[in-house]
Amino acid sequence: MPVAVRVLLLAAFQVVGTYGASRAQDHSFPPWAVVLLVAGPLSLPALRRAPWVSLAVSLGAAVTWFALGYPGGPVPTAFVAAVLASTWHGHRRQAWVAVGAGVVALWAAWVLGTHALGAALGGTAWLVVLVTVAEVARVRREAAREARRTRASEERLAIARELHDVLAHSVSLISVHAGVALHLLDSDPAAARTSLETIRDASRDTLTELRSTVGTLRSEAPVRPTPGLAALPALVAGVEGAGLSVTTSVSGPERPLPVAVDLAAYRIVQEALTNVTRHAGATRAVVAVAYGDQDVTVAVTDDGRGGAAVPGNGLTGMQERASALGGTLTAGPLARGFEVRGVLPT
């Protein structure tokens, strides 16, 4: 509803409501006093840029009305709207000062004898309720806004993890196969061709996963199913083509996993194998999947150089995935080689 329409409706409400109240109280007011009834509503459009103006005009019109002894009615409605809107838009100090001025006006009227003690007490209580309601509304609005910011941050972090895992694995695989193809191009063209075909397939799969992730950003349906442990054979085949021998073992009764758990398990294995091909200098790796009663464990071990785990985007991403699901991830050297182990509750 346009601001002008709201202002006119509020002004009409104050005029008609006060006129009805005056008839019920058998107490009239002069025609010129209508100016006091419409002054408050007409000042409300200035709230955002000049809250002091709206608060002062709406309060001053109400105080003047009652100081002149005119009949009661919905005269303070514009002031109520000004206090609520000012607090809602962050002008808390101005709203509190205006309410304090209203309390002072009430008690000044009692001291001057124009209003009874009960009226001063009732008006003060009413203003306290008003400012309390305004503050509660403001706090709830800020809490909702913070919740939205938190959800947005979590979604951005999840998407960043997805992009890192997809790109890090695929680019590493492409780099290794490109090196193999260059090395064998003259001596073994058939093997070089196989590496080039692997690069082609990895590039196509990477583009498909990127489109799926971008589709999620656009609130579209993913263009491909979310990867999970069922896709491990294809993942292992791509790594083996880069010269790493990978053995896969599965223990425990296999069963469908929640989508988030299935994706996290797959990404942990993917990132661990990516690190093996890039940094470990290993020739063999073992991928072990163990289905427990209430969890699933994935472990990747290799026979490479080992050494201490160096925190990076990959390791941090794996730990964040596990923690987000209430699981754990450990990474560290063995007597020979290195192990990454993730335990995810199902």
C-alpha positions, 0 to 999 in steps of 0.5 A: 500500500502506498505511503500516501494512502496509509497516511490518509487512512490514518488521518481519517481514522483519527478524525472520524474516531475522535468525532465519534468519541466526542459524540459519545462523551457529549463533548465537542471540539472546534473545526480548526482543531482538526488540524491537530488530528491530521498533523501527526499522520501527515508528518509520518512520511518524514520518519526515515529521513527526519524521525525527530520531526515526525515524533515531535509533531505527532507527540506535540499534536496529541499533547496540545489536544489534551491540554486544550481539554478536547475529548478523548479518542484515538488522537495518539495513534500517529504517535504510536505509529511514529514510535514503533516505526522509529524503533523498527528502523533503528532510531531507538534513541529518538523514540525513547526520548519522545516517549520520555517527553510524553511521560514528562508531559503527563506528569506536568499536566497532573502537577498543573491540575489539568489531569488527575493522578490516575490519568498520569499513572495510566498514561505512563503505563501505556507509554511503557507498554508502547516502548516495550512492544517496540523494542520486542519487535526490533529484537525479533527483527534483528534475530530473524535478520541474523538467522538469515545471514547465518544461513546464507553464510553456511550455504556459501561455505557449503558451495565453496566446499563443493567447488573446491572439492570438484575443481581440486580433484579434477584439475589435479587429475587432468594435470597428472594425465597431461604429464603422462600424455606428454611423456608417452606421446612419442614412445607410446601413442596408444597410452598417451591417447588413453590419458587424453581420453581420461582428460576429456572425460574428467573435463566433461564431468567437471563441467557437469558438476559445476553446472549442477552447483551453479544451478543450485545457486540459481535455485534450479534442480541439479543437472545430475544426481548428487555423487555418493559412495556408489560412484567410487568405482569411477573415482578410483578408475580415474585415479588409477589412470594417473599411475596410482594403484588403488584397492577398495574394500567394503565391510559391513552390510551396505545400505542406502545412506542419507544424501548428505552423509553419502555426499560427505563420504564421497567427497572425503575419499575424493579429496584424500585421493587428490592429495595422494596424487598431488603430494604423497609420491605414493604408488599404492592407496587403499580405500576402505568403507565400513558400514556400522550400525549407526555410522559409516567410516571411510579411510584412505591410506597410502604408501607415500612419504607421510609426514605431518598433516598440513592444514589447507583448504582440502583438509579443512573442508573435509573436517568441516563436512564431517563436523557439520554432520556430527562426525569426526575426521582424523588425518596423520602419518603412519609408519609408512604413508598417510591415513585420512579417516572420517566417521560419519553418523547415519 
